[in-house]
Amino acid sequence: MTGPDWFDAGLPHIWLPYTQMQTASPPIPAIATGGCRISLADGRELVDGIASWWTACHGYNHPHIRQAAIDQLARMPHVMFGGLVHEPALRLARRLADLLPGDLERVFFSDSGSVAVEVAIKMAMQYWLNRGQSGRTRLVAFRGGYHGDTLATMAVCDPEEGMHSLFAGILPQHFITDLPRDDHTTAALERLMETEGQNVAAILVEPLVQGAGGMLFHDPATLRRLRDIADRHGVLLILDEIFTGFGRTGTMFACQQADIVPDIVTLSKALSGGTVPLAATVARAHIFAAFLSDDPMHALMHGPTFMANPLACACANASLDLFEREPRLDQVAAIEEQMRDELEACRYLPAVRDVRVMGAIGVVELDRINDINRLKTRLVEQGVWVRPFRSIVYLTPAFTVTNAELARLTGAIRTVLAEAP
Ligand SMILES: Cc1ncc(COP(=O)(O)O)c(C=O)c1O
């Protein structure tokens, strides 16, 4: 291995995510980030096309967020949220309630997307238990979906295409079906709800874009259908906006494009502007009301140690300041236009099956990627940080990416895909 001392000494002790450690090529040591750039230990600089798993929406090290973190660090980096509360969390909760549609107004903080979804599932199931209905133990989720890597969330990911097929038989069984995109799939979901609806606590979906499942898009009408089906069959609707929230699809939240209000929404990733881990599960008033009772067991029995971490909440408040002060959604619209123009040229390359763009998400889907490691290496050699997976190469840049940086990203993808994928 070659790298700085800390790299050679520490790497044998690290277990990397989603990585077959026996065969994978070693990771690349990074030493600094700024704007849309990642500096490597060997002196190279990469233009970042994916904003660190879709989090760094303002680019890295934005001075406003950095200053908020420094100020909060000096004052109170952490205090427990049990029995105590603090200004950064309460201000953030108030602001999220104002930004989200309808009466999504009760915010439960946690520290990762998977936990936010776990909390949403728990809320939905306990909502029914608290109302005296003990049979609603199943969820409806969708093929192509991804909601996290913990045990409860693995059970609502795509069971075959997802990363968790090895766990089939161990996980709780839910109904994983097709999104109601057309008459046929809508009728199938209606039939499922007619026969099983009384056992269902909630329908769970990533609105408009199924991200880690393959950057699969659906239209707002599909979401409206889900809201309608949930209402008619008397089940809850949970939207997982962990990827789509905070502008990624062109509106602050994807559900706004469908003009629907879910019963519960999950947020994370860009919530803190990609700086410090933070997640939230936000419930409508009627969900919260079902937990109010004389019975202490009707309370929501959940409380991550670092929930509502003040440092993370301060960063999230600073991130929301930036959405207010800077033209983020206009930037997303400009990114969308540029990606449409520049990725379109990929459509005519030999192995390309589809090119699609929504907001600041650009996707080139191939028939298959034969040698993903070679593709990753070639992209780095082009000076960009882009991480193909399955059969797609995609861009989810920071909203502050410059025209030239974005052109460099799309150009690198075109160049590399013109070689054999
Ligand atoms: C839609 C969605 N839900 C949940 C998660 C899980 O979030 P985390 O990795 O923070 O646990 C992700 C992560 O990619 C996601 O995209």
The ligand as an SDF file (V2000), in Angstrom:
LIG
                    3D

 16 16  0  0  0  0  0  0  0  0999 V2000
  -34.1800    7.1850    0.8490 C   0  0  0  0  0  0  0  0  0  0  0  0
  -33.2040    6.7510    1.8930 C   0  0  0  0  0  0  0  0  0  0  0  0
  -33.6630    6.3340    3.0780 N   0  0  0  0  0  0  0  0  0  0  0  0
  -32.8320    5.9560    4.0670 C   0  0  0  0  0  0  0  0  0  0  0  0
  -31.4590    5.9640    3.8820 C   0  0  0  0  0  0  0  0  0  0  0  0
  -30.5510    5.5150    4.9970 C   0  0  0  0  0  0  0  0  0  0  0  0
  -29.8500    6.5890    5.5030 O   0  0  0  0  0  0  0  0  0  0  0  0
  -28.5050    6.3500    6.3510 P   0  0  0  0  0  0  0  0  0  0  0  0
  -27.4840    5.8230    5.4000 O   0  0  0  0  0  0  0  0  0  0  0  0
  -28.1640    7.7010    6.8960 O   0  0  0  0  0  0  0  0  0  0  0  0
  -28.8410    5.3710    7.4280 O   0  0  0  0  0  0  0  0  0  0  0  0
  -30.9440    6.3850    2.6630 C   0  0  0  0  0  0  0  0  0  0  0  0
  -29.4910    6.3850    2.4200 C   0  0  0  0  0  0  0  0  0  0  0  0
  -29.0170    6.3850    1.3160 O   0  0  0  0  0  0  0  0  0  0  0  0
  -31.8400    6.7820    1.6430 C   0  0  0  0  0  0  0  0  0  0  0  0
  -31.3970    7.1920    0.4380 O   0  0  0  0  0  0  0  0  0  0  0  0
  1  2  1  0
  2  3  1  0
  2 15  2  0
  3  4  2  0
  4  5  1  0
  5  6  1  0
  5 12  2  0
  6  7  1  0
  7  8  1  0
  8  9  2  0
  8 10  1  0
  8 11  1  0
 12 13  1  0
 12 15  1  0
 13 14  2  0
 15 16  1  0
M  END
$$$$
